[in-house]
Amino acid sequence: MDYFYGPGRNHLFVPGPVNIPEPVIRAMNRNNEDYRSPAVPAMTKTLLEDVKKIFKTTSGIPFLIPTTGTGAWESALTNTLSPGDRTVSFLIGQFSLLWIDQQQRLGFNVDVVESDWGQGANLDILASKLAEDTAHTIKAVCIVHNETATGVTNNLAKVRKILDDYSHPALFLVDGVSSICALDFRMDEWGVDVALTGSQKALSLPTGMGIVCASPKAIEASKTAKSVRVFFDWKDYLKFYNLGTFWPYTPSIQLLYGLRAALDLLFAEGLENVFERHARLGKATRLAVEAWGLKNCTQKEEWFSDTVTAVVVPPYIDSAEIVRRGWKRYNLSLGLGLNKVAGKVFRIGHLGNLNEVTFISQIL
Ligand SMILES: Cc1ncc(COP(=O)(O)O)c(C=O)c1O
């Protein structure tokens, strides 16, 4: 028998889903509740207020959706765009590829800006596309803040600056699935129109909640966007927000209590300290990779990710074998290389609720 759970704890170091801290596990260990009681709307109201802080927004409207990152993408796109709309989207790894595939399947006209896997989004091409687009046919710029497949972080402030340089009104849609709550994210300052994340990443919750935040401009766009949407329609949420009952359908009570506990932990530590901790762990990982004589898949320092490192193995080694052996010998879960980099890289996740001792003793 090749695969079994060996002795000791499973050391979970994939870049999501991540380890769930004990206070969050305890907070979720509870019975179901009637979401129409006065208690759940009251809790939801404070959650919606508090969740804005992880996006650094005061004007955004958040939606806590029973879904995953993929559903959060769909919510962002279908609420703001109409079939045939032109988007610019950067292909730099497996997750940006999947988002582009979703955009195409939803009927948008996607300008794909491709870079080598290991590089960041090519923003020079974005600038030239916006410069040419005086008729404003580009309706949205879609970008993955942190490409989890390659460990590449894109510079969102630069994207905003380019949009501003050309006074371009395109919506700015950002996948923050492996960045938000780990890397600094400034929705209002960067003029992000829709930002989104998934509960199982840096929030360190179970999978199952997509957290989407829409700017006033995105909410305005949703009033005329013609994409078909039912489950993800923001209008239904807004209706129940106005009624003060908050939920168009049954929420997971356990996840709501978990989110409360996860936010409390983040705020107690202080978001800036959370970012610093991730920066330290990211740097430690890169130093270790160097010491091992291996290379980082990320080609330039400006793109280094503080949440995930994709480690390139020598060509005579199959990186999947390293992941397999880690699992078998040490009960260690590392991330596989995906798609183009399958067999070539393995990934170390260093995001979420973890500290130096946990990380260094179990991984480095
Ligand atoms: C950057 C990024 N976006 C989107 C997704 C898709 O999220 P989910 O698997 O929760 O649907 C992932 C998953 O790992 C991701 O890393």
The ligand as an SDF file (V2000), in Angstrom:
LIG
                    3D

 16 16  0  0  0  0  0  0  0  0999 V2000
   -5.0700   32.3470   -7.2570 C   0  0  0  0  0  0  0  0  0  0  0  0
   -6.1950   31.3640   -7.2480 C   0  0  0  0  0  0  0  0  0  0  0  0
   -7.3530   31.7120   -7.8200 N   0  0  0  0  0  0  0  0  0  0  0  0
   -8.4020   30.8770   -7.8390 C   0  0  0  0  0  0  0  0  0  0  0  0
   -8.3290   29.6220   -7.2870 C   0  0  0  0  0  0  0  0  0  0  0  0
   -9.5100   28.7140   -7.3480 C   0  0  0  0  0  0  0  0  0  0  0  0
  -10.0430   28.5960   -6.0830 O   0  0  0  0  0  0  0  0  0  0  0  0
  -10.9740   27.3560   -5.6650 P   0  0  0  0  0  0  0  0  0  0  0  0
  -10.1530   26.1180   -5.8160 O   0  0  0  0  0  0  0  0  0  0  0  0
  -11.3050   27.6810   -4.2280 O   0  0  0  0  0  0  0  0  0  0  0  0
  -12.1660   27.3790   -6.5410 O   0  0  0  0  0  0  0  0  0  0  0  0
   -7.1510   29.2240   -6.6680 C   0  0  0  0  0  0  0  0  0  0  0  0
   -7.0430   27.8910   -6.0540 C   0  0  0  0  0  0  0  0  0  0  0  0
   -6.0390   27.4740   -5.5730 O   0  0  0  0  0  0  0  0  0  0  0  0
   -6.0590   30.1250   -6.6470 C   0  0  0  0  0  0  0  0  0  0  0  0
   -4.9050   29.7760   -6.0710 O   0  0  0  0  0  0  0  0  0  0  0  0
  1  2  1  0
  2  3  1  0
  2 15  2  0
  3  4  2  0
  4  5  1  0
  5  6  1  0
  5 12  2  0
  6  7  1  0
  7  8  1  0
  8  9  2  0
  8 10  1  0
  8 11  1  0
 12 13  1  0
 12 15  1  0
 13 14  2  0
 15 16  1  0
M  END
$$$$
